[in-house]
Structure formats: C-alpha cells, structure tokens
C-alpha cells in the first residue's frame, strides 16, 4: 500500500459524544446516529 | 445481538472488528475502528481530492446501514452530496444494474462499505465496465480480509482505505513482530491486515489488563482496563479510552498498489 497520510492518536469521537462510562458506569446500550 | 447475553452472564468482552460505533457498555472493550476513526477521514479525503458528489454501496445489515448514515453526515458536513446509496447482502455478486446507475449518476467518487466474499465481484465488474481509474473508490472495508488477493492489480490499485495497521508501518515494534511472524509462518504468508492485527492487539490489551489487575476477576479487570491503560503494539500506541472503552490510536490513509 502507498501510505498517503497519518492521523496520530485518533479518538472515537462518535461514541465519545454519547457515552461516558465514568459518569454512568452501569450503562449497557448502543447509541445509533440519527441523520436528518 | 451478543451484548445482552454477555451482560446477563457478566462476561468481559473484547471486540476487535471495525463497526458502526455507539456501543456504551461496562463489560465491553473495543479496539476496532469506528466511523470517527476511518469514515470521517475517507470522506474528508474524497471531498478534498475527488469532488463533492458521492455514491455509496454498503452491506445490508446494521454495520453497512449505520455507516452509510455516517457517510451522509460527514458528506453533508463537508458540503458534499450523496447521489445514491444502495445496500447489498453479503452474498451479492451481480452489480450490473448498480454500475449502470453509477454511470448515469456520474459521481465524483464512490464509498464502499461492503462486507462478505460476494461483493468483491463489484470491484471486478467496475473495472470491466471501464470505470476503475476514472471514478475513485474509498472503502471502510476493502482489504480487511485481503480482498485484493483475488483481484488483479488493475482491479484494486488506487482504492483508498483508512486503517490503524498496515503492514508497511515503519516502527521497531512492527519490524520485530514481522520478523518473528515471517520466520514462523513463512515469507509468502498473505499480508497481515488491520483485522488480523486488531485481534492480536486486543489480546495484548487484555494481557496488559490482567497484568495491571493482578487477576482475571471481571471487576478488577474492568478497573484496570478503564484506568487509561495502553500498549505499544505493531500499529503503534493503542490506549483504551476510560470513558468509552474504545481505542485511541493512529489511523493511516493508504492506497492499494500491486495487490498489497
């Protein structure tokens, strides 16, 4: 493969926007994006 | 589907596959890519380098359907337009009508979120229609199962992907890993894909958790794993995010060349 670009230490921003197990440690669900 | 079972029996679970994101579960730790890791980068690359009009082909189950929604969001955010989205079962092999629709729609590029052995046929039929090299392809999935090995270079060269691991990464841990792996399994063993490395590094994360917890007790393991633990694997530094139980790692945009 030809390497085009590297994005260092990328975060799971999609899930981080809806999930905080430090605040809600007993949570057990999957959030689904809603696209309008 | 499996999460309620794991929760019922209070079982720790590592998920090592790319997926659609959004799982928020105390028992689950994930080192697979989510849309923020790969889809957002692929869409940004396509909009910047190829154009604003996109056509999406995706697997017809939750991964493909939800990731296609992420594609729509990222394309819209980037000022682009999704001209069409089609979903396919894992065993789909005939893409003739789809290729006709693509030719009629005239997208600037195509996003594939296809899964399964059958849909590899798309890339062959796309090339046979004279479209490869004319309409670029970005993919969240291509190459994960070494799809390129059953295609010709002409059918797969230039497909752009975004993965945490590609075999050519230039770091010492990867060099040592590849040296040992090739010595054991042979120099002609197929390329090690992101899917493969994700499984291996999932085991490394589990082992780091056991070492820190000093136990395989589930609650002690969870405390250890959500303490900000990280490993230095062949893909580089991988850290488990305490808030989401997902991974923070490098992501590389790369284009296939000569079946690798």
Interface residues (C-beta under 8 A of the other chain):
Chain A: X1 X2 X3 X4 X5 X6 X7 X8 X9 X10 X11 X12 X13 X14 X15 X16 X18 X19 X20 X21 X22 X23 X24 X25 X26 X27 X28 X29 X30 X31 X32 X33 X34 X35
Chain B: X3 X7 X20 X21 X22 X23 X24 X25 X26 X27 X30 X34 X35 X36 X37 X40 X41 X45 X66 X69 X70 X72 X73 X76 X143 X160 X161 X166 X167 X168 X226 X237 X239 X241 X242 X243 X244 X245 X246 X247 X248 X249 X250 X251 X252 X253 X254 X255 X256 X257 X260
